[in-house]
């Protein structure tokens, strides 16, 4: 079995947000900037990790996904804040955590030339950041994951709670 890759998590969450019947390879290809074969391989790796059922990928295993995102992603896809750059806000600097945590000291961004925020760079799970510009649901899930990847204890706890709530809600409609 091939190991999970960063973009597999993004593909999985995108499919979850769209619902079992709401996605097609063509739409994911356009929206995520990945090839159809890359998306198919991602979903197969996710099935191998028991995050989603095998093809036709109609069951989402929320408990397994949450276990990995809350307790494992920070080790598998560790992130270290980098130099200050322009980008898109992430972690507790972005919604929904920015409404709960006010911090002028630790500002995190995904490096992006069209970004409006300045802060320490965090390597995103998806290279093609244009994919999240029009997808608020995916953006919020990814920012919560980043809060777990780089946050302090309080930020991680709040992010885990919100992530659990959101993924459970999406999974109930999958």
HELIX and SHEET records of a PDB file:
HELIX    1   1 UNK A    6  UNK A   18  1                                  13    
HELIX    2   2 UNK A   25  UNK A   32  1                                   8    
HELIX    3   3 UNK A   36  UNK A   48  1                                  13    
HELIX    4   4 UNK A   62  UNK A   71  1                                  10    
HELIX    5   5 UNK A   73  UNK A   76  1                                   4    
HELIX    6   6 UNK A   91  UNK A   93  5                                   3    
HELIX    7   7 UNK A   97  UNK A   99  5                                   3    
HELIX    8   8 UNK A  129  UNK A  132  5                                   4    
HELIX    9   9 UNK A  136  UNK A  150  1                                  15    
HELIX   10  10 UNK A  153  UNK A  172  1                                  20    
SHEET    1   A 4 UNK A  84  UNK A  89  0                                        
SHEET    2   A 4 UNK A 108  UNK A 111 -1                                        
SHEET    3   A 4 UNK A 117  UNK A 121  1                                        
SHEET    4   A 4 UNK A  84  UNK A  89 -1                                        
END                                                                             
